[in-house]
Amino acid sequence: MSLAPFEQAETLRIGAVDFVSPDEIKVALDIEAPESVALNSGTARPFPRVNGYLLVPVDDGFLVGQTEWITVERSPFPKRRGMQDFGLVDLPYPLRRLRLNPLGTLRAGPGRGWVFRRGADALPSIAAAVVLPTESQLRSIVESGERRRVQIGTSPLAGDAKVFVDPNRLFGRHLAVLGNTGSGKSCSVAGLIRWSIEEAGAERRRRQQAAGVSETPNARFIVLDPNGEYSRAFGTEDPTVRARLFMVNPTGGATALKVPLWFWNSAEWCAFAQASTKTQRPTLLQALRYVRDGALQAEGGSGHELRRFLRTLVATIRVEVNGGSPWGAFPKPKGFWEKLEKWRKGLEPMLAGLSGEQEVGLRTLVDTLERLCAARRVQYAHYDFTRQEVNELLETARAAHSAFGGGDGDAMPADVDAPLPFDGDALLRGLEVAAEMLSVTEHVETLLLRVRALLAASRMRPIIGDTVGVTLESWLTDYVGADDASNGCISVIDLSLVPTEIVHVVTAVVARMVFESQQRYVKVNGVALPTVLVMEEAHTFIKRYKEDTENQEVAAACCQVFERIAREGRKFGLGLVLSSQRPSELSPTVLSQCNTFLLHRINNDRDQELVNQLVPDNLRGLLRELPSLPSQSAILLGWASELPVLVRMNDVPRDQQPRSDDPDFWGVWVGADEHGETIARSLNWGRIARDWQGMAGCDSGDAE
């Protein structure tokens, strides 16, 4: 004979409410309540248990509370329910109390099920009964939420109930996976990607039964891997994910990593070259304008050279006018006059050998320059220029440029950051020309040295310089993915062998190119292309920086790219996944934009303090377990989970785990691992030295 609901609730009672507030409920446990194991809930269950769940009947459902602490207080007599024999003398008796943090409301759902929703519609009254949840109720709490599509683990606090997530919530509003090294972060990240792709593939097979339809889901994950861990997790031969692996000195089916220098935008160039604000930065920007617009590409012939010179002159005059040099405070007008003198001296010798329209146009320009300069060569000259004089100079320069085949529309490119191809030699020529035109040659020598060193470095050239045949379309197809993910769902970009000098700028460029490609996809198609960008070791690349610094370093420029992605990526379908062992070093802007957190073991006080600030005050009790969490266990909280829940992540097969194992010191010392398998570590320092020094003879064919 089954019990009525209220009779069943009475059998599960463990105490009563004796304090109520919006963020906490205190409970006095009955003397008859279980002391270690509850047997009246259907299965043996530990009780009382910190972070476990209890129910308080309210209105038409139950208020769900999570246990934050349990304590004992002394009472002069036992407070039993029912009849009390006050004639007996009792010794002081220990009474147990606990505190609950309200989480949400559990109500009866369709059939005989239950539905959990965050938020409390009503709070209980004093003396309300507190009951243990049944097995079905406990699972309904943990397995709550709509669109539970991907299982990521089980909850040990809820009878190993399955924990599911909705990828739309998990990746759509950014995810941060935080925890100490060795706590299982990398396996969790690899697992989340693989489990999502596997489940999407299975669903696609169910929906598309027609023959010839691709079973590979139309998913895109770009993994930025600073330590080279994920090549094992997502092999190029893995049929499930069909990963594309990009690395320096590729092996085993990988492709050479290419990030052409013409992908870099002006901010990245200025940060890398450490260009000073006053002179070097304007010169570098001007040079980038020239080379992106093809003004300094090799064309041959003196006429082409003169046309490029005049084109540069027109652009420079515009820059000077916009900066107010001709009529600014002294010495700006004098500096502008000195530029005119230099231009006149450079153009006069070019008049020889010209004829027709070209000779007339150039001579008119030289005469105009001479007239403007002669008036200021006299003693005690006034160097200020009138707007009429400058406009006349600009029109004359345009006419000369037009006489040599130039057009007014190509005097200044529309976008200095447009990814238009150019080579390193063209950039160097552009810097020299821009410095000459702006009369700052002596101030950009250090800039030229840094750029020359970048272009000449043998370790960097294969990545940024040797990019013949790389087009913007082919790069996006390879790195972001082809139509319908026909070339695979995952791009693993191995940054482990990228030179330290450019690893931040390479990371920034890749992340920005992915983001801007999503922006333009939305612009062209009107809908988003869901893509996930994964940043491992995020504290290295998304690190706090000083915003008031005049010249930003490359690391700051890299962080700013991710800050923009964190703020705007969701609108364009780009989700961000961060994995870090030092959350206190992460950019607050990026971390504040993450709506879901998967927290593994965290021991550092500063990191714990920061994580505590991410959750409401009444939910911090669960985070107290962070220092003692075992590997493979984590706390899931935020937008992707209806409530904070302790999760034991699903197992990841060893051959699918990232290469982040702890070093086996003992096994190497004794020559065998714990299973008796031989471990050998042979040495060939010569091969390592040759590789280190960039010398030949260090390929994979060398003897170990």
Order of alpha helices (4+ residues) and beta strands (2+ residues): alpha-beta-beta-beta-beta-beta-beta-beta-beta-beta-alpha-beta-beta-alpha-beta-alpha-beta-alpha-beta-beta-alpha-alpha-alpha-alpha-alpha-alpha-alpha-alpha-alpha-beta-alpha-beta-alpha-alpha-beta-alpha-beta-alpha-beta-beta-alpha-alpha
